[in-house]
Amino acid sequence: MKDVLNYKGFIGSVHFSADDHVFFGKLEGINDLVTFEGETVKELINAFHYMVDEHIKDCENENIAPEKSYKGSFNVRLTPELHRRIAISAKMRGESINKYVSEVLSQSISQ
């Protein structure tokens, strides 16, 4: 993975501001807005770890789950040709497009 940090199962984005001469990011996949920054990579990583730990503590104190809940569906835009090929592949396997795409994505992230 590039341009992300990973700590205790949390993902943080990584960006750089040339104007401010600072690295910055935010925790991804959570319900709250939690940001962090540092002037060096080491400072950025330390700030990320600190904010993850603080987020976990805050969630524990408020008795809420720290991860964002996902509803299990999302829209994907495809070219008509790719849509046709997926539909044909699913039909040939005797599956719905949803089941077929879910299996293909599951296999892809398992590798």
Biopython code that builds the backbone (N, CA, C, O; Angstrom):
import numpy as np
from Bio.PDB.StructureBuilder import StructureBuilder

atoms = [
    (1, "MET", "N", (0.832, -1.180, 0.000)),
    (1, "MET", "CA", (0.000, 0.000, 0.000)),
    (1, "MET", "C", (0.871, 1.235, 0.000)),
    (1, "MET", "O", (1.912, 1.276, 0.656)),
    (2, "LYS", "N", (0.444, 2.229, -0.732)),
    (2, "LYS", "CA", (1.233, 3.445, -0.702)),
    (2, "LYS", "C", (0.377, 4.597, -0.200)),
    (2, "LYS", "O", (-0.850, 4.563, -0.289)),
    (3, "ASP", "N", (1.025, 5.590, 0.312)),
    (3, "ASP", "CA", (0.376, 6.797, 0.820)),
    (3, "ASP", "C", (-0.627, 6.535, 1.929)),
    (3, "ASP", "O", (-1.600, 7.275, 2.077)),
    (4, "VAL", "N", (-0.396, 5.478, 2.715)),
    (4, "VAL", "CA", (-1.236, 5.215, 3.883)),
    (4, "VAL", "C", (-0.357, 4.703, 5.026)),
    (4, "VAL", "O", (0.710, 4.129, 4.811)),
    (5, "LEU", "N", (-0.843, 4.930, 6.234)),
    (5, "LEU", "CA", (-0.218, 4.378, 7.425)),
    (5, "LEU", "C", (-1.194, 3.371, 8.012)),
    (5, "LEU", "O", (-2.405, 3.505, 7.840)),
    (6, "ASN", "N", (-0.672, 2.362, 8.707)),
    (6, "ASN", "CA", (-1.510, 1.332, 9.300)),
    (6, "ASN", "C", (-1.024, 1.102, 10.725)),
    (6, "ASN", "O", (0.160, 0.868, 10.965)),
    (7, "TYR", "N", (-1.973, 1.175, 11.675)),
    (7, "TYR", "CA", (-1.629, 0.981, 13.082)),
    (7, "TYR", "C", (-2.867, 0.502, 13.819)),
    (7, "TYR", "O", (-3.915, 1.146, 13.765)),
    (8, "LYS", "N", (-2.751, -0.626, 14.505)),
    (8, "LYS", "CA", (-3.853, -1.206, 15.274)),
    (8, "LYS", "C", (-5.117, -1.381, 14.441)),
    (8, "LYS", "O", (-6.232, -1.248, 14.946)),
    (9, "GLY", "N", (-4.927, -1.682, 13.158)),
    (9, "GLY", "CA", (-6.068, -1.902, 12.275)),
    (9, "GLY", "C", (-6.694, -0.635, 11.732)),
    (9, "GLY", "O", (-7.708, -0.701, 11.037)),
    (10, "PHE", "N", (-6.117, 0.513, 12.028)),
    (10, "PHE", "CA", (-6.615, 1.784, 11.504)),
    (10, "PHE", "C", (-5.723, 2.239, 10.364)),
    (10, "PHE", "O", (-4.514, 2.007, 10.368)),
    (11, "ILE", "N", (-6.334, 2.884, 9.399)),
    (11, "ILE", "CA", (-5.628, 3.379, 8.224)),
    (11, "ILE", "C", (-5.609, 4.901, 8.287)),
    (11, "ILE", "O", (-6.614, 5.534, 8.612)),
    (12, "GLY", "N", (-4.460, 5.474, 7.975)),
    (12, "GLY", "CA", (-4.343, 6.930, 7.911)),
    (12, "GLY", "C", (-3.823, 7.349, 6.555)),
    (12, "GLY", "O", (-2.868, 6.769, 6.041)),
    (13, "SER", "N", (-4.455, 8.363, 5.974)),
    (13, "SER", "CA", (-3.977, 8.896, 4.695)),
    (13, "SER", "C", (-2.699, 9.692, 4.934)),
    (13, "SER", "O", (-2.435, 10.136, 6.051)),
    (14, "VAL", "N", (-1.915, 9.867, 3.886)),
    (14, "VAL", "CA", (-0.666, 10.617, 3.977)),
    (14, "VAL", "C", (-0.621, 11.617, 2.827)),
    (14, "VAL", "O", (-0.800, 11.254, 1.664)),
    (15, "HIS", "N", (-0.380, 12.875, 3.168)),
    (15, "HIS", "CA", (-0.277, 13.943, 2.167)),
    (15, "HIS", "C", (0.860, 14.871, 2.573)),
    (15, "HIS", "O", (1.347, 14.829, 3.702)),
    (16, "PHE", "N", (1.270, 15.711, 1.624)),
    (16, "PHE", "CA", (2.308, 16.692, 1.918)),
    (16, "PHE", "C", (1.865, 18.048, 1.401)),
    (16, "PHE", "O", (1.388, 18.164, 0.272)),
    (17, "SER", "N", (2.023, 19.072, 2.223)),
    (17, "SER", "CA", (1.743, 20.444, 1.812)),
    (17, "SER", "C", (3.069, 21.159, 1.580)),
    (17, "SER", "O", (3.806, 21.441, 2.525)),
    (18, "ALA", "N", (3.364, 21.448, 0.325)),
    (18, "ALA", "CA", (4.598, 22.163, -0.003)),
    (18, "ALA", "C", (4.553, 23.585, 0.541)),
    (18, "ALA", "O", (5.580, 24.135, 0.938)),
    (19, "ASP", "N", (3.358, 24.180, 0.557)),
    (19, "ASP", "CA", (3.224, 25.549, 1.069)),
    (19, "ASP", "C", (3.541, 25.629, 2.558)),
    (19, "ASP", "O", (4.214, 26.556, 3.010)),
    (20, "ASP", "N", (3.047, 24.643, 3.319)),
    (20, "ASP", "CA", (3.229, 24.657, 4.769)),
    (20, "ASP", "C", (4.437, 23.846, 5.240)),
    (20, "ASP", "O", (4.793, 23.887, 6.418)),
    (21, "HIS", "N", (5.066, 23.112, 4.324)),
    (21, "HIS", "CA", (6.205, 22.255, 4.654)),
    (21, "HIS", "C", (5.848, 21.256, 5.752)),
    (21, "HIS", "O", (6.581, 21.109, 6.731)),
    (22, "VAL", "N", (4.719, 20.573, 5.581)),
    (22, "VAL", "CA", (4.259, 19.639, 6.607)),
    (22, "VAL", "C", (3.576, 18.442, 5.953)),
    (22, "VAL", "O", (2.898, 18.568, 4.933)),
    (23, "PHE", "N", (3.775, 17.288, 6.564)),
    (23, "PHE", "CA", (3.026, 16.092, 6.201)),
    (23, "PHE", "C", (1.745, 16.099, 7.028)),
    (23, "PHE", "O", (1.753, 16.542, 8.176)),
    (24, "PHE", "N", (0.652, 15.615, 6.458)),
    (24, "PHE", "CA", (-0.602, 15.574, 7.197)),
    (24, "PHE", "C", (-1.455, 14.416, 6.703)),
    (24, "PHE", "O", (-1.220, 13.866, 5.627)),
    (25, "GLY", "N", (-2.429, 14.063, 7.492)),
    (25, "GLY", "CA", (-3.340, 13.001, 7.096)),
    (25, "GLY", "C", (-4.529, 12.943, 8.018)),
    (25, "GLY", "O", (-4.670, 13.755, 8.932)),
    (26, "LYS", "N", (-5.394, 11.960, 7.763)),
    (26, "LYS", "CA", (-6.554, 11.743, 8.618)),
    (26, "LYS", "C", (-6.823, 10.251, 8.712)),
    (26, "LYS", "O", (-6.449, 9.480, 7.828)),
    (27, "LEU", "N", (-7.478, 9.859, 9.798)),
    (27, "LEU", "CA", (-7.894, 8.471, 9.946)),
    (27, "LEU", "C", (-9.020, 8.211, 8.961)),
    (27, "LEU", "O", (-9.978, 8.980, 8.878)),
    (28, "GLU", "N", (-8.898, 7.136, 8.225)),
    (28, "GLU", "CA", (-9.894, 6.773, 7.221)),
    (28, "GLU", "C", (-10.796, 5.668, 7.755)),
    (28, "GLU", "O", (-10.366, 4.844, 8.561)),
    (29, "GLY", "N", (-12.039, 5.652, 7.307)),
    (29, "GLY", "CA", (-12.955, 4.571, 7.662)),
    (29, "GLY", "C", (-13.529, 4.671, 9.058)),
    (29, "GLY", "O", (-13.939, 3.662, 9.631)),
    (30, "ILE", "N", (-13.566, 5.887, 9.622)),
    (30, "ILE", "CA", (-14.182, 6.070, 10.933)),
    (30, "ILE", "C", (-15.248, 7.151, 10.817)),
    (30, "ILE", "O", (-15.271, 7.915, 9.852)),
    (31, "ASN", "N", (-16.124, 7.204, 11.805)),
    (31, "ASN", "CA", (-17.216, 8.168, 11.767)),
    (31, "ASN", "C", (-16.778, 9.578, 12.137)),
    (31, "ASN", "O", (-17.432, 10.542, 11.740)),
    (32, "ASP", "N", (-15.701, 9.724, 12.879)),
    (32, "ASP", "CA", (-15.231, 11.029, 13.324)),
    (32, "ASP", "C", (-14.143, 11.565, 12.402)),
    (32, "ASP", "O", (-13.532, 10.814, 11.642)),
    (33, "LEU", "N", (-13.912, 12.867, 12.479)),
    (33, "LEU", "CA", (-12.799, 13.475, 11.761)),
    (33, "LEU", "C", (-11.617, 13.551, 12.716)),
    (33, "LEU", "O", (-11.640, 14.313, 13.683)),
    (34, "VAL", "N", (-10.588, 12.764, 12.444)),
    (34, "VAL", "CA", (-9.380, 12.737, 13.262)),
    (34, "VAL", "C", (-8.203, 12.976, 12.325)),
    (34, "VAL", "O", (-7.950, 12.184, 11.417)),
    (35, "THR", "N", (-7.486, 14.078, 12.552)),
    (35, "THR", "CA", (-6.362, 14.439, 11.693)),
    (35, "THR", "C", (-5.058, 14.406, 12.484)),
    (35, "THR", "O", (-5.061, 14.391, 13.715)),
    (36, "PHE", "N", (-3.956, 14.395, 11.761)),
    (36, "PHE", "CA", (-2.626, 14.390, 12.373)),
    (36, "PHE", "C", (-1.654, 15.028, 11.401)),
    (36, "PHE", "O", (-1.915, 15.085, 10.200)),
    (37, "GLU", "N", (-0.529, 15.509, 11.921)),
    (37, "GLU", "CA", (0.483, 16.115, 11.054)),
    (37, "GLU", "C", (1.861, 16.052, 11.702)),
    (37, "GLU", "O", (1.994, 15.813, 12.902)),
    (38, "GLY", "N", (2.877, 16.273, 10.881)),
    (38, "GLY", "CA", (4.249, 16.306, 11.363)),
    (38, "GLY", "C", (5.154, 16.925, 10.320)),
    (38, "GLY", "O", (4.871, 16.867, 9.124)),
    (39, "GLU", "N", (6.237, 17.513, 10.775)),
    (39, "GLU", "CA", (7.188, 18.130, 9.844)),
    (39, "GLU", "C", (8.145, 17.110, 9.236)),
    (39, "GLU", "O", (8.767, 17.374, 8.207)),
    (40, "THR", "N", (8.261, 15.943, 9.873)),
    (40, "THR", "CA", (9.088, 14.863, 9.333)),
    (40, "THR", "C", (8.226, 13.601, 9.245)),
    (40, "THR", "O", (7.136, 13.542, 9.813)),
    (41, "VAL", "N", (8.716, 12.618, 8.543)),
    (41, "VAL", "CA", (7.994, 11.351, 8.450)),
    (41, "VAL", "C", (7.856, 10.734, 9.837)),
    (41, "VAL", "O", (6.795, 10.219, 10.190)),
    (42, "LYS", "N", (8.917, 10.786, 10.614)),
    (42, "LYS", "CA", (8.863, 10.230, 11.973)),
    (42, "LYS", "C", (7.819, 10.955, 12.820)),
    (42, "LYS", "O", (7.062, 10.310, 13.545)),
    (43, "GLU", "N", (7.767, 12.278, 12.742)),
    (43, "GLU", "CA", (6.751, 13.034, 13.475)),
    (43, "GLU", "C", (5.343, 12.669, 13.002)),
    (43, "GLU", "O", (4.422, 12.549, 13.810)),
    (44, "LEU", "N", (5.183, 12.497, 11.702)),
    (44, "LEU", "CA", (3.876, 12.127, 11.148)),
    (44, "LEU", "C", (3.433, 10.778, 11.694)),
    (44, "LEU", "O", (2.290, 10.627, 12.125)),
    (45, "ILE", "N", (4.329, 9.799, 11.678)),
    (45, "ILE", "CA", (3.988, 8.461, 12.170)),
    (45, "ILE", "C", (3.671, 8.503, 13.659)),
    (45, "ILE", "O", (2.708, 7.877, 14.102)),
    (46, "ASN", "N", (4.461, 9.229, 14.433)),
    (46, "ASN", "CA", (4.189, 9.353, 15.869)),
    (46, "ASN", "C", (2.842, 10.022, 16.123)),
    (46, "ASN", "O", (2.093, 9.600, 17.005)),
    (47, "ALA", "N", (2.532, 11.064, 15.354)),
    (47, "ALA", "CA", (1.252, 11.762, 15.513)),
    (47, "ALA", "C", (0.093, 10.845, 15.135)),
    (47, "ALA", "O", (-0.952, 10.863, 15.784)),
    (48, "PHE", "N", (0.275, 10.046, 14.089)),
    (48, "PHE", "CA", (-0.757, 9.085, 13.673)),
    (48, "PHE", "C", (-1.013, 8.081, 14.791)),
    (48, "PHE", "O", (-2.163, 7.839, 15.154)),
    (49, "HIS", "N", (0.044, 7.499, 15.335)),
    (49, "HIS", "CA", (-0.112, 6.523, 16.420)),
    (49, "HIS", "C", (-0.810, 7.162, 17.624)),
    (49, "HIS", "O", (-1.705, 6.565, 18.223)),
    (50, "TYR", "N", (-0.395, 8.366, 17.965)),
    (50, "TYR", "CA", (-1.000, 9.066, 19.102)),
    (50, "TYR", "C", (-2.497, 9.285, 18.868)),
    (50, "TYR", "O", (-3.305, 9.046, 19.765)),
    (51, "MET", "N", (-2.867, 9.736, 17.671)),
    (51, "MET", "CA", (-4.276, 10.019, 17.391)),
    (51, "MET", "C", (-5.112, 8.740, 17.328)),
    (51, "MET", "O", (-6.280, 8.753, 17.718)),
    (52, "VAL", "N", (-4.541, 7.649, 16.850)),
    (52, "VAL", "CA", (-5.259, 6.370, 16.886)),
    (52, "VAL", "C", (-5.523, 5.978, 18.331)),
    (52, "VAL", "O", (-6.647, 5.622, 18.686)),
    (53, "ASP", "N", (-4.498, 6.041, 19.159)),
    (53, "ASP", "CA", (-4.665, 5.695, 20.573)),
    (53, "ASP", "C", (-5.701, 6.592, 21.246)),
    (53, "ASP", "O", (-6.519, 6.112, 22.030)),
    (54, "GLU", "N", (-5.672, 7.888, 20.945)),
    (54, "GLU", "CA", (-6.641, 8.827, 21.523)),
    (54, "GLU", "C", (-8.056, 8.527, 21.028)),
    (54, "GLU", "O", (-9.014, 8.590, 21.797)),
    (55, "HIS", "N", (-8.179, 8.204, 19.758)),
    (55, "HIS", "CA", (-9.493, 7.869, 19.193)),
    (55, "HIS", "C", (-10.070, 6.632, 19.883)),
    (55, "HIS", "O", (-11.250, 6.598, 20.232)),
    (56, "ILE", "N", (-9.235, 5.633, 20.072)),
    (56, "ILE", "CA", (-9.677, 4.407, 20.755)),
    (56, "ILE", "C", (-10.133, 4.734, 22.175)),
    (56, "ILE", "O", (-11.183, 4.266, 22.616)),
    (57, "LYS", "N", (-9.346, 5.534, 22.888)),
    (57, "LYS", "CA", (-9.717, 5.925, 24.260)),
    (57, "LYS", "C", (-11.028, 6.686, 24.281)),
    (57, "LYS", "O", (-11.896, 6.410, 25.110)),
    (58, "ASP", "N", (-11.181, 7.649, 23.370)),
    (58, "ASP", "CA", (-12.415, 8.431, 23.309)),
    (58, "ASP", "C", (-13.626, 7.535, 23.059)),
    (58, "ASP", "O", (-14.672, 7.701, 23.687)),
    (59, "CYS", "N", (-13.475, 6.589, 22.142)),
    (59, "CYS", "CA", (-14.589, 5.675, 21.835)),
    (59, "CYS", "C", (-14.919, 4.793, 23.034)),
    (59, "CYS", "O", (-16.088, 4.543, 23.329)),
    (60, "GLU", "N", (-13.884, 4.325, 23.722)),
    (60, "GLU", "CA", (-14.119, 3.507, 24.923)),
    (60, "GLU", "C", (-14.844, 4.321, 25.989)),
    (60, "GLU", "O", (-15.770, 3.820, 26.627)),
    (61, "ASN", "N", (-14.432, 5.570, 26.188)),
    (61, "ASN", "CA", (-15.072, 6.443, 27.183)),
    (61, "ASN", "C", (-16.535, 6.732, 26.842)),
    (61, "ASN", "O", (-17.368, 6.876, 27.736)),
    (62, "GLU", "N", (-16.844, 6.815, 25.544)),
    (62, "GLU", "CA", (-18.207, 7.093, 25.103)),
    (62, "GLU", "C", (-18.995, 5.810, 24.830)),
    (62, "GLU", "O", (-20.164, 5.855, 24.447)),
    (63, "ASN", "N", (-18.337, 4.670, 25.033)),
    (63, "ASN", "CA", (-18.958, 3.355, 24.817)),
    (63, "ASN", "C", (-19.530, 3.207, 23.401)),
    (63, "ASN", "O", (-20.661, 2.758, 23.214)),
    (64, "ILE", "N", (-18.718, 3.597, 22.413)),
    (64, "ILE", "CA", (-19.106, 3.435, 21.013)),
    (64, "ILE", "C", (-18.009, 2.686, 20.265)),
    (64, "ILE", "O", (-16.848, 2.689, 20.673)),
    (65, "ALA", "N", (-18.391, 2.053, 19.177)),
    (65, "ALA", "CA", (-17.431, 1.312, 18.361)),
    (65, "ALA", "C", (-16.537, 2.297, 17.605)),
    (65, "ALA", "O", (-17.048, 3.260, 17.034)),
    (66, "PRO", "N", (-15.220, 2.085, 17.585)),
    (66, "PRO", "CA", (-14.323, 3.027, 16.922)),
    (66, "PRO", "C", (-14.318, 2.933, 15.397)),
    (66, "PRO", "O", (-13.851, 3.857, 14.732)),
    (67, "GLU", "N", (-14.818, 1.855, 14.838)),
    (67, "GLU", "CA", (-14.793, 1.733, 13.388)),
    (67, "GLU", "C", (-16.097, 2.242, 12.786)),
    (67, "GLU", "O", (-17.161, 2.173, 13.400)),
    (68, "LYS", "N", (-15.979, 2.747, 11.585)),
    (68, "LYS", "CA", (-17.151, 3.173, 10.839)),
    (68, "LYS", "C", (-17.882, 1.932, 10.360)),
    (68, "LYS", "O", (-17.254, 0.971, 9.915)),
    (69, "SER", "N", (-19.189, 1.946, 10.446)),
    (69, "SER", "CA", (-19.953, 0.800, 9.960)),
    (69, "SER", "C", (-20.239, 0.983, 8.474)),
    (69, "SER", "O", (-20.564, 2.078, 8.017)),
    (70, "TYR", "N", (-20.114, -0.088, 7.750)),
    (70, "TYR", "CA", (-20.383, -0.083, 6.318)),
    (70, "TYR", "C", (-21.676, -0.834, 6.075)),
    (70, "TYR", "O", (-21.938, -1.849, 6.720)),
    (71, "LYS", "N", (-22.488, -0.342, 5.147)),
    (71, "LYS", "CA", (-23.794, -0.947, 4.919)),
    (71, "LYS", "C", (-23.741, -2.169, 4.004)),
    (71, "LYS", "O", (-24.720, -2.909, 3.914)),
    (72, "GLY", "N", (-22.632, -2.390, 3.336)),
    (72, "GLY", "CA", (-22.490, -3.596, 2.521)),
    (72, "GLY", "C", (-22.882, -3.426, 1.068)),
    (72, "GLY", "O", (-23.002, -4.413, 0.341)),
    (73, "SER", "N", (-23.080, -2.210, 0.636)),
    (73, "SER", "CA", (-23.357, -1.983, -0.784)),
    (73, "SER", "C", (-22.660, -0.707, -1.232)),
    (73, "SER", "O", (-22.471, 0.222, -0.447)),
    (74, "PHE", "N", (-22.283, -0.678, -2.495)),
    (74, "PHE", "CA", (-21.690, 0.515, -3.086)),
    (74, "PHE", "C", (-21.909, 0.472, -4.578)),
    (74, "PHE", "O", (-22.066, -0.602, -5.160)),
    (75, "ASN", "N", (-21.921, 1.630, -5.197)),
    (75, "ASN", "CA", (-22.119, 1.722, -6.648)),
    (75, "ASN", "C", (-20.771, 1.817, -7.339)),
    (75, "ASN", "O", (-19.855, 2.482, -6.854)),
    (76, "VAL", "N", (-20.661, 1.154, -8.461)),
    (76, "VAL", "CA", (-19.439, 1.187, -9.247)),
    (76, "VAL", "C", (-19.814, 1.556, -10.680)),
    (76, "VAL", "O", (-20.717, 0.957, -11.264)),
    (77, "ARG", "N", (-19.129, 2.530, -11.234)),
    (77, "ARG", "CA", (-19.373, 2.909, -12.622)),
    (77, "ARG", "C", (-18.446, 2.094, -13.518)),
    (77, "ARG", "O", (-17.240, 2.013, -13.288)),
    (78, "LEU", "N", (-19.043, 1.497, -14.540)),
    (78, "LEU", "CA", (-18.303, 0.664, -15.486)),
    (78, "LEU", "C", (-18.576, 1.132, -16.904)),
    (78, "LEU", "O", (-19.545, 1.843, -17.168)),
    (79, "THR", "N", (-17.712, 0.723, -17.796)),
    (79, "THR", "CA", (-18.036, 0.944, -19.205)),
    (79, "THR", "C", (-19.127, -0.053, -19.584)),
    (79, "THR", "O", (-19.210, -1.125, -18.985)),
    (80, "PRO", "N", (-19.954, 0.273, -20.553)),
    (80, "PRO", "CA", (-20.982, -0.684, -20.987)),
    (80, "PRO", "C", (-20.387, -2.032, -21.408)),
    (80, "PRO", "O", (-20.994, -3.077, -21.172)),
    (81, "GLU", "N", (-19.217, -2.013, -22.023)),
    (81, "GLU", "CA", (-18.582, -3.265, -22.457)),
    (81, "GLU", "C", (-18.182, -4.123, -21.264)),
    (81, "GLU", "O", (-18.406, -5.333, -21.273)),
    (82, "LEU", "N", (-17.594, -3.514, -20.236)),
    (82, "LEU", "CA", (-17.216, -4.280, -19.055)),
    (82, "LEU", "C", (-18.458, -4.808, -18.344)),
    (82, "LEU", "O", (-18.466, -5.946, -17.875)),
    (83, "HIS", "N", (-19.490, -4.005, -18.262)),
    (83, "HIS", "CA", (-20.747, -4.435, -17.652)),
    (83, "HIS", "C", (-21.289, -5.675, -18.386)),
    (83, "HIS", "O", (-21.716, -6.640, -17.752)),
    (84, "ARG", "N", (-21.264, -5.637, -19.711)),
    (84, "ARG", "CA", (-21.734, -6.771, -20.523)),
    (84, "ARG", "C", (-20.901, -8.010, -20.248)),
    (84, "ARG", "O", (-21.451, -9.098, -20.080)),
    (85, "ARG", "N", (-19.576, -7.860, -20.199)),
    (85, "ARG", "CA", (-18.703, -9.016, -19.981)),
    (85, "ARG", "C", (-18.917, -9.621, -18.591)),
    (85, "ARG", "O", (-18.892, -10.841, -18.431)),
    (86, "ILE", "N", (-19.127, -8.768, -17.596)),
    (86, "ILE", "CA", (-19.395, -9.257, -16.243)),
    (86, "ILE", "C", (-20.723, -9.993, -16.207)),
    (86, "ILE", "O", (-20.828, -11.066, -15.612)),
    (87, "ALA", "N", (-21.731, -9.422, -16.839)),
    (87, "ALA", "CA", (-23.056, -10.060, -16.867)),
    (87, "ALA", "C", (-22.987, -11.426, -17.539)),
    (87, "ALA", "O", (-23.602, -12.381, -17.066)),
    (88, "ILE", "N", (-22.251, -11.524, -18.626)),
    (88, "ILE", "CA", (-22.109, -12.809, -19.329)),
    (88, "ILE", "C", (-21.354, -13.812, -18.455)),
    (88, "ILE", "O", (-21.758, -14.970, -18.353)),
    (89, "SER", "N", (-20.276, -13.382, -17.833)),
    (89, "SER", "CA", (-19.507, -14.284, -16.963)),
    (89, "SER", "C", (-20.357, -14.792, -15.802)),
    (89, "SER", "O", (-20.313, -15.975, -15.466)),
    (90, "ALA", "N", (-21.119, -13.907, -15.198)),
    (90, "ALA", "CA", (-21.994, -14.303, -14.087)),
    (90, "ALA", "C", (-23.048, -15.299, -14.568)),
    (90, "ALA", "O", (-23.299, -16.312, -13.915)),
    (91, "LYS", "N", (-23.648, -15.011, -15.691)),
    (91, "LYS", "CA", (-24.695, -15.888, -16.242)),
    (91, "LYS", "C", (-24.131, -17.273, -16.544)),
    (91, "LYS", "O", (-24.785, -18.285, -16.290)),
    (92, "MET", "N", (-22.926, -17.313, -17.081)),
    (92, "MET", "CA", (-22.302, -18.601, -17.415)),
    (92, "MET", "C", (-22.021, -19.426, -16.162)),
    (92, "MET", "O", (-21.964, -20.654, -16.232)),
    (93, "ARG", "N", (-21.845, -18.769, -15.027)),
    (93, "ARG", "CA", (-21.622, -19.466, -13.763)),
    (93, "ARG", "C", (-22.920, -19.717, -13.013)),
    (93, "ARG", "O", (-22.925, -20.339, -11.950)),
    (94, "GLY", "N", (-24.024, -19.228, -13.575)),
    (94, "GLY", "CA", (-25.312, -19.416, -12.926)),
    (94, "GLY", "C", (-25.475, -18.555, -11.681)),
    (94, "GLY", "O", (-26.173, -18.935, -10.741)),
    (95, "GLU", "N", (-24.822, -17.383, -11.679)),
    (95, "GLU", "CA", (-24.846, -16.500, -10.525)),
    (95, "GLU", "C", (-25.408, -15.137, -10.914)),
    (95, "GLU", "O", (-25.421, -14.763, -12.087)),
    (96, "SER", "N", (-25.867, -14.411, -9.914)),
    (96, "SER", "CA", (-26.249, -13.027, -10.144)),
    (96, "SER", "C", (-24.980, -12.204, -10.316)),
    (96, "SER", "O", (-23.895, -12.636, -9.927)),
    (97, "ILE", "N", (-25.118, -11.028, -10.894)),
    (97, "ILE", "CA", (-23.967, -10.135, -11.026)),
    (97, "ILE", "C", (-23.420, -9.792, -9.642)),
    (97, "ILE", "O", (-22.204, -9.768, -9.449)),
    (98, "ASN", "N", (-24.306, -9.524, -8.673)),
    (98, "ASN", "CA", (-23.850, -9.182, -7.325)),
    (98, "ASN", "C", (-23.004, -10.292, -6.723)),
    (98, "ASN", "O", (-21.936, -10.030, -6.169)),
    (99, "LYS", "N", (-23.475, -11.530, -6.828)),
    (99, "LYS", "CA", (-22.727, -12.651, -6.253)),
    (99, "LYS", "C", (-21.391, -12.815, -6.972)),
    (99, "LYS", "O", (-20.356, -13.015, -6.335)),
    (100, "TYR", "N", (-21.420, -12.730, -8.291)),
    (100, "TYR", "CA", (-20.206, -12.888, -9.088)),
    (100, "TYR", "C", (-19.164, -11.819, -8.716)),
    (100, "TYR", "O", (-18.005, -12.146, -8.461)),
    (101, "VAL", "N", (-19.573, -10.556, -8.687)),
    (101, "VAL", "CA", (-18.654, -9.459, -8.384)),
    (101, "VAL", "C", (-18.136, -9.586, -6.949)),
    (101, "VAL", "O", (-16.956, -9.348, -6.692)),
    (102, "SER", "N", (-19.007, -9.956, -6.027)),
    (102, "SER", "CA", (-18.591, -10.134, -4.638)),
    (102, "SER", "C", (-17.512, -11.201, -4.531)),
    (102, "SER", "O", (-16.524, -11.007, -3.823)),
    (103, "GLU", "N", (-17.682, -12.323, -5.218)),
    (103, "GLU", "CA", (-16.684, -13.389, -5.185)),
    (103, "GLU", "C", (-15.370, -12.959, -5.819)),
    (103, "GLU", "O", (-14.297, -13.263, -5.296)),
    (104, "VAL", "N", (-15.447, -12.253, -6.947)),
    (104, "VAL", "CA", (-14.233, -11.792, -7.632)),
    (104, "VAL", "C", (-13.474, -10.805, -6.752)),
    (104, "VAL", "O", (-12.251, -10.886, -6.643)),
    (105, "LEU", "N", (-14.195, -9.870, -6.120)),
    (105, "LEU", "CA", (-13.537, -8.899, -5.241)),
    (105, "LEU", "C", (-12.937, -9.601, -4.016)),
    (105, "LEU", "O", (-11.825, -9.282, -3.595)),
    (106, "SER", "N", (-13.663, -10.537, -3.463)),
    (106, "SER", "CA", (-13.163, -11.277, -2.296)),
    (106, "SER", "C", (-11.878, -12.015, -2.630)),
    (106, "SER", "O", (-10.925, -11.996, -1.850)),
    (107, "GLN", "N", (-11.849, -12.664, -3.787)),
    (107, "GLN", "CA", (-10.638, -13.370, -4.214)),
    (107, "GLN", "C", (-9.483, -12.376, -4.416)),
    (107, "GLN", "O", (-8.339, -12.661, -4.062)),
    (108, "SER", "N", (-9.795, -11.226, -4.981)),
    (108, "SER", "CA", (-8.770, -10.233, -5.264)),
    (108, "SER", "C", (-8.101, -9.715, -4.004)),
    (108, "SER", "O", (-6.880, -9.561, -3.985)),
    (109, "ILE", "N", (-8.862, -9.439, -2.948)),
    (109, "ILE", "CA", (-8.245, -8.899, -1.745)),
    (109, "ILE", "C", (-7.607, -9.984, -0.890)),
    (109, "ILE", "O", (-6.842, -9.679, 0.025)),
    (110, "SER", "N", (-7.910, -11.242, -1.175)),
    (110, "SER", "CA", (-7.305, -12.360, -0.429)),
    (110, "SER", "C", (-5.895, -12.647, -0.933)),
    (110, "SER", "O", (-5.115, -13.299, -0.239)),
    (111, "GLN", "N", (-5.566, -12.182, -2.102)),
    (111, "GLN", "CA", (-4.260, -12.491, -2.707)),
    (111, "GLN", "C", (-3.181, -11.585, -2.225)),
    (111, "GLN", "O", (-2.030, -11.720, -2.641)),
]
sb = StructureBuilder()
sb.init_structure("model")
sb.init_model(0)
sb.init_chain("A")
sb.init_seg("    ")
for serial, (resi, resn, name, xyz) in enumerate(atoms, 1):
    if name == "N":
        sb.init_residue(resn, " ", resi, " ")
    sb.init_atom(name, np.array(xyz, "f"), 0.0, 1.0, " ", f" {name:<3s}", serial, name[0])
structure = sb.get_structure()
